[in-house]
Amino acid sequence: MKLHVIDTGFFKLDGGAMFGVVPKSIWQRTNPADENNLCTWAMRCLLIEDGNRLILIDSGIGDKQDAKFLSHYYLHGDGNLVKSVHQAGFSEQDITDMFLTHLHFDHCGGGVKRTGEKLEPTFSHAKYWTNADHWKWATEPNNREKASFLKENIMPMKESGQLEFINLESESPFQQFNIFFASGHTDKMMIPMIRYKNKTVCFMADLLPSTGHIPLPYVMGYDTRPLLTLEEKARFLKEAADFGYVLFLEHDPVHECCTVKHTDKGVRLDQTFKLSDL
C-alpha cells in the first residue's frame, strides 16, 4: 500500500466560526487571521494506492461554482484536485473509489465537474461512497447546514448510478481501513483509520481540522452538536494518545500530520511531520 497526499489548494473561513467560543486572543496564536478576521485553511485529501484499488478520500471544493460563490472563500494556492492526481501518476479514470467523509461543499465539491451545462462525476469509473443516514441528512438539510449541502455537488453521484452506501452496522467494506463515525459536526461523518506501515493513520476531516483544535473546548461554530463533538474528540484523542495514532489533518494550513500525547492539561500536541516522513 502507498499513500499520496492530494493538494487541492487553500481557502479562507472566519476565524471565530472555526473556533466557536474560544476567544480570538487565544486562537490567533496558532491560526492568525487577516484584516477581515479570515484564516487560511488547507483542503488536503488523501489517495490510497493498494493493488488494483485507488481510493480517494475527499475531493476539496472544486471549481464549478460561479465566481460569486467562490469569492466568499478566497481560493488560493497552486493545488488542484485533478492536477494533484496526475502528479501522483494517475488519471481521473484510474480512481476506483471516491470516499466522502461527509458532503459539505469543501469536502465533496471536486468530485463533480461541469462539462458545458452538464454536471457529472469527475471520476467516471469510481464508486462514490457515503452512508444512508448522512445522505438523508444532506439531501433533506436543516436550515443551519443548508448552505453547506449543495445539490450540484451531491445529486450527480446518484444520477450517474455511481453512489454506494456504507452499512453502519457492518464492518468496513474496505480492507484498507476501519471507519469511526462521528455525529457532532454533522450526522454520521466518517473518519477512515488506515493501517499503514505498522501505524494507524487517521484522516481527521472535521473532527479535528487542525493542530489548533486539539484542546477539547476548541470546537467549531459550524458543528451541529458541539457537546457531542466534545465527547467524540475526547474519546478519539485519548485513544490516539494511548496508541500513537498518526492524525492526518485535512484543513491545517501548515501541518500534514501530527501525533498527540497525554499531559497534565489533557491531550496535547506531540509532534508534527509530513506523511512522507513515516
Order of alpha helices (4+ residues) and beta strands (2+ residues): beta-alpha-alpha-beta-beta-alpha-alpha-beta-alpha-beta-beta-beta-alpha-alpha-beta-beta-beta-beta-alpha-beta-beta-beta
